[in-house]
Amino acid sequence: MKIGSSNDTAAVIEQYSTSKGLGTRISFHERYSTNKQGYGPWIVSNYSISEGMRVFEIGCGTGSMWMGQDELIERCSELILSDQSEGMLATAKGNLGERSPIRYMQADIQDLPFEDKSFDVVIANSMLYHVPDIERGIREVRRVLKDGGVFYCATYGEHNFSDTLAQWFALGGESFQPNHNFTLENGADKLAVAFTDVQALFYEDSLHVTDIDDLVEYTRSLVSLKAIADIPVERIRAILEEHEVDGALDLQKEYGMFVCR
């Protein structure tokens, strides 16, 4: 499956059509990540949002980043949470409720329905690598961002646990083409088309998995490892068990974010 193809786009749409798969992945990381601060809380801890700011998040998913962040939400004059998936927005509304200053909407980062210089802060976490025309999307973000505003965008690196899993399952060629369209390694260069000040922040973490069945379910939810879903569950479990040490599997994680001005 070639990244950027119509098949890949369809797979991504299917993956994010509802919150079920994303919920599986979020809960898996919450349970087995060794850094107990949590990736989401770490991302939010880097936001600089002052009283009265207008904030726009693209690809808000389930809205889980904002749960328990009432003080931060109340600082915003308006917080627009957007996603292309109606299913995701429905889950976000269920998690956060319909209340001031939050507004929900469907939006495409490649064609944002706002005037120039509309926002103090724009956020696009873990989604730029799915955008067909990333440069256009980044330029759209800069267009709607006020002078002096900040763009936050989290992503992953190119040396992650998915590469290890691909090795274990002998995936290659068409069966494993990880999405490296926007990573910690190449993201700064891509952001430079619209931003002159780009800072990379890195989140130290790994996975210590003690229940193989949870990892089986997790791997079957990933687009980049879609070929694993065609393998019988018992065979998936057996391959993973070959790599257990003292009843656990340890996997590398490489996550972080860019802060752009």
Secondary structure by P-SEA (a helix, b strand, c coil): cccccaaaaaaaaaaaccaaaaaaaaaaaaccccccccaaaaaaaacccccbbbbbbcccccccccccaaaaaaaccbbbbbbccaaaaaaaaaaccccccbbbbbbbccccccccccccbbbbcccccccccaaaaaaaaaaaccccbbbbbbbcccccaaaaaaaaacccccccccccccccccccccccccccbbbbbbbbcccccccaaaaaaaaaacccccccccccaaaaaaaaaaaccccbbbbbbbbcccccc
